[in-house]
Amino acid sequence: MSQFTIATRESRLALWQAEHVKALLEQRGHRVALLGMTTQGDQILDRSLSKVGGKGLFVKELEVALEEGRADLAVHSLKDVPMELPEGFHLACVMEREDPRDAFVSNRYENLAALPQGAVVGTSSLRRLVLLRALRPDLRIEPLRGNLDTRLRKLDDGQYDGIVLASAGLKRLGLASRIRQVFEPAEMLPAAGQGALGIEVRGARADVAAALAPLSHQSTWLCVAAERAVSRAMGGSCSMPLAAHAHFDGEYLQLSAAWGDPERPGTLVRVRSAEVVADLAEANAVGEHVAARLRAGGAG
């Protein structure tokens, strides 16, 4: 059996994800070490990601470690992985998805509807901003950066009446009790890849890809491929207020997407599609078709 090193960010959630993959590989007889790293995305906390270079800031250092041979694979929250990977890199594995939905967390209010008029809600996601405004135009949406623990601490310090986070991270860290309300996708559509883990390798490492194959979850991979195809076709980056979420209903891949304009509250373009999808090429095609319909509906 092989020896592998996993490159990971050092936030508590990232380390949980890396340890999870490590344990699964070790169960299959591999020896696995972790290489913890701090990325630019972890260091720049005073500006929104859309202004400083996007989600790639969370993966760049990990890719350098792969390129230099200091690590063999990198575990990412798929939501943080840019739509286009650098030449020579690819996703070798997408694992079964945790709850993809968004969660409302508050110490004083049981759900979004219970917030008083003009209450302060924290999020730095443009997607969440436009969807929150569609639900509650009266709220004051304020920026919120930092890892999961930092965001919760800012809430506990009284800086916000409520914050919106991904359910998956809270559940993975045993913090599900903090969730006051889980938003159904019909109210707040998740981001492409939300709740799923993706494992990145150098293209030449067929040995690593073979070791990761048993960890892959095909229906999750098809869903996130369709979601990411919407984002890629829209020029997807975190400076785009775009949501895309897919799930299987029998053999049909149900894909929903939404785009909003932060400058024009209330402008929301929504598209839904249901297609039979059997492989990644078909999933990508469905995503591209949905993106074309978003643009036809006025999405920029």
C-alpha positions in Angstrom: 0.0 0.0 0.0 1.0 3.6 -0.5 2.1 6.5 1.6 0.3 9.8 0.9 0.5 13.4 2.3 -2.7 15.5 2.3 -2.3 19.3 1.9 -5.0 21.1 4.0 -5.8 24.5 5.3 -5.5 24.8 9.1 -9.0 26.0 10.1 -10.8 23.6 12.3 -13.3 22.6 9.6 -10.5 22.1 6.9 -8.6 19.9 9.4 -11.8 17.9 10.1 -12.2 17.3 6.4 -8.6 16.2 5.9 -8.8 13.9 8.9 -12.0 12.4 7.5 -10.2 11.6 4.2 -7.1 10.4 6.0 -9.2 7.9 8.1 -11.0 6.5 5.0 -7.6 6.0 3.2 -6.1 4.4 6.3 -9.0 2.0 6.5 -8.0 0.8 3.0 -4.4 0.2 4.2 -2.7 3.4 3.1 -0.4 5.4 5.3 -1.4 9.1 5.4 0.2 12.3 6.8 -1.2 15.8 6.9 0.5 19.0 5.8 -1.3 22.0 7.4 -1.0 25.3 5.6 -2.3 28.9 5.9 -3.6 30.3 2.7 -4.0 33.9 1.6 -7.7 33.5 1.9 -7.2 32.7 5.6 -5.0 35.8 6.1 -7.0 38.5 4.4 -10.1 39.0 6.6 -10.7 42.7 6.3 -12.0 42.7 2.7 -14.6 40.6 0.8 -13.2 37.7 -1.3 -14.7 39.2 -4.4 -12.4 42.3 -4.0 -9.2 40.4 -3.3 -9.0 37.6 -5.9 -11.8 35.2 -5.2 -12.0 31.6 -3.9 -8.7 30.6 -5.5 -7.0 32.3 -2.5 -8.0 29.3 -0.4 -6.4 26.7 -2.8 -3.3 28.3 -4.3 -0.8 27.4 -1.6 -2.1 23.8 -1.5 -1.6 23.5 -5.3 2.0 24.8 -4.9 2.6 22.0 -2.4 1.2 19.4 -4.9 3.3 20.9 -7.6 6.5 20.7 -5.5 5.8 17.2 -4.4 5.4 18.1 -0.7 1.9 16.7 -0.8 0.0 14.2 -3.0 -3.6 15.3 -2.7 -5.5 18.4 -1.4 -8.9 18.2 0.3 -11.2 21.2 -0.4 -14.7 22.3 0.3 -15.8 22.1 -3.3 -17.6 25.5 -2.8 -14.1 27.0 -2.5 -12.6 25.4 -5.6 -12.4 27.7 -8.7 -14.4 26.6 -11.7 -11.2 26.3 -13.8 -8.3 24.5 -12.3 -4.7 25.3 -13.4 -3.3 23.2 -16.1 -2.0 19.8 -14.8 -4.4 19.7 -11.9 -7.8 18.0 -11.7 -10.5 16.8 -9.3 -9.8 13.1 -8.8 -12.7 12.5 -6.4 -15.9 14.1 -5.2 -17.3 12.5 -2.0 -20.9 12.1 -0.8 -22.4 15.4 0.0 -23.3 16.5 3.5 -26.5 18.7 3.9 -26.0 21.4 1.1 -28.5 23.9 2.6 -27.8 27.2 4.3 -28.5 27.7 8.0 -29.7 30.7 10.0 -27.8 31.1 13.3 -28.9 33.5 16.0 -28.7 33.7 19.8 -31.9 35.7 20.1 -34.2 34.9 17.2 -35.7 31.5 16.2 -35.7 32.1 12.5 -35.3 34.8 9.8 -39.0 35.8 10.0 -38.6 36.5 13.7 -36.0 39.2 13.1 -37.2 42.7 13.8 -37.3 45.3 11.0 -33.8 46.6 10.2 -32.0 43.8 12.1 -28.3 43.2 11.2 -27.5 39.9 9.4 -23.9 38.9 8.7 -22.7 37.3 5.4 -20.0 38.1 2.9 -21.5 36.0 0.2 -23.1 38.0 -2.7 -25.3 35.0 -3.3 -26.7 35.0 0.2 -27.0 38.8 0.1 -29.3 38.8 -3.0 -31.4 35.9 -1.7 -31.7 37.4 1.8 -32.8 40.7 0.2 -35.5 38.8 -1.8 -36.8 37.2 1.5 -36.4 40.3 3.7 -35.7 43.6 2.0 -35.8 45.5 5.3 -32.7 43.8 6.8 -29.3 45.3 7.1 -26.8 42.9 5.6 -23.2 43.4 6.9 -20.0 41.7 5.8 -18.8 38.7 7.8 -15.4 37.1 7.0 -13.3 34.5 8.8 -13.4 30.8 9.5 -16.5 29.2 11.1 -15.3 29.7 14.7 -14.5 33.4 14.0 -17.9 34.0 12.5 -19.7 32.4 15.4 -17.6 34.4 17.9 -18.5 37.7 16.1 -22.2 36.7 16.5 -21.7 35.8 20.1 -20.0 39.2 20.7 -23.2 40.9 19.7 -22.1 42.3 16.3 -25.0 40.7 14.5 -28.6 39.7 15.2 -28.1 36.6 13.1 -25.7 35.1 10.5 -26.1 32.7 7.6 -23.6 29.8 7.3 -23.5 26.5 5.5 -25.2 23.7 7.4 -22.5 21.2 6.4 -19.7 22.9 8.3 -21.8 23.3 11.4 -22.8 19.6 11.3 -19.3 18.4 10.6 -17.9 20.2 13.7 -20.7 19.0 16.0 -22.3 22.5 16.1 -25.7 21.5 14.7 -27.3 22.7 17.9 -26.4 26.3 16.9 -28.7 26.1 13.9 -32.0 27.9 14.5 -33.4 27.5 10.9 -32.4 25.5 7.9 -33.4 27.2 4.7 -35.0 25.0 2.1 -33.5 25.4 -1.4 -36.8 27.0 -2.6 -36.2 29.9 -0.2 -32.4 30.2 -0.3 -30.7 28.2 -3.1 -27.3 26.9 -2.2 -24.0 27.7 -3.9 -22.5 25.3 -6.5 -20.7 22.5 -4.7 -22.0 23.4 -1.2 -21.6 20.6 1.3 -19.4 18.4 -0.9 -15.7 17.7 -0.5 -13.5 17.6 -3.6 -10.0 16.1 -3.7 -7.5 17.7 -6.1 -4.4 15.9 -7.5 -1.8 16.5 -10.2 -2.9 15.0 -13.4 0.1 12.7 -13.7 -0.7 11.0 -10.4 -2.7 8.0 -11.5 -1.7 6.1 -8.3 -3.4 8.7 -6.1 -6.5 8.8 -8.3 -6.7 5.0 -8.1 -6.5 5.1 -4.3 -9.2 7.8 -4.1 -11.6 6.0 -6.5 -13.4 4.0 -3.7 -14.1 7.3 -1.9 -16.0 8.8 -4.8 -19.8 9.2 -4.9 -21.1 9.3 -8.5 -24.5 10.9 -8.0 -22.9 13.7 -5.9 -20.3 14.2 -8.6 -22.9 14.5 -11.4 -24.9 17.0 -9.3 -21.9 19.2 -8.5 -20.6 19.0 -12.1 -23.9 20.4 -13.3 -23.8 23.1 -10.7 -20.2 24.1 -11.4 -21.0 24.1 -15.1 -23.6 26.8 -14.6 -21.1 28.9 -12.6 -18.3 28.3 -15.2 -20.5 29.3 -18.1 -21.6 32.5 -16.2 -17.9 33.4 -15.7 -18.4 32.1 -12.1 -16.4 33.6 -9.3 -17.3 34.8 -5.8 -17.9 38.2 -7.3 -21.0 36.8 -8.9 -24.3 36.6 -7.0 -25.1 33.1 -8.4 -26.8 30.0 -6.8 -26.9 26.6 -8.4 -28.1 23.4 -6.8 -28.9 19.9 -8.2 -30.4 16.7 -6.9 -31.6 13.5 -8.4 -35.3 12.6 -8.5 -35.2 9.0 -9.9 -33.1 9.2 -13.0 -33.8 12.9 -13.6 -31.2 15.5 -12.5 -33.2 18.4 -11.2 -31.0 21.6 -11.5 -32.1 25.0 -10.1 -30.1 28.2 -10.5 -30.7 31.8 -9.5 -28.9 35.1 -10.2 -29.5 38.4 -8.5 -28.2 42.0 -8.9 -26.7 43.4 -5.7 -27.1 46.9 -7.1 -30.8 46.4 -7.9 -32.5 44.6 -4.9 -35.5 42.5 -6.0 -33.9 41.6 -9.4 -33.8 37.8 -9.3 -33.6 35.5 -12.3 -34.5 31.8 -11.6 -34.3 28.8 -13.9 -35.1 25.1 -13.3 -34.4 22.1 -15.4 -34.9 18.3 -15.2 -32.9 16.0 -17.5 -31.8 12.4 -17.6 -28.1 12.5 -16.9 -25.7 9.5 -16.9 -22.2 10.9 -17.1 -20.2 14.1 -16.4 -20.4 15.3 -20.0 -24.2 15.2 -19.9 -24.2 16.9 -16.4 -21.9 19.7 -17.8 -24.2 20.1 -20.8 -27.3 20.6 -18.5 -25.4 23.2 -16.5 -24.4 25.1 -19.6 -28.0 25.0 -20.9 -29.3 26.4 -17.6 -26.7 29.2 -17.7 -27.8 30.1 -21.2 -31.4 30.4 -19.9 -30.3 32.5 -17.0 -28.6 34.9 -19.4 -31.7 34.9 -21.7 -33.6 35.9 -18.6 -31.4 39.0 -18.0 -28.6 37.6 -15.7 -25.3 39.4 -16.2 
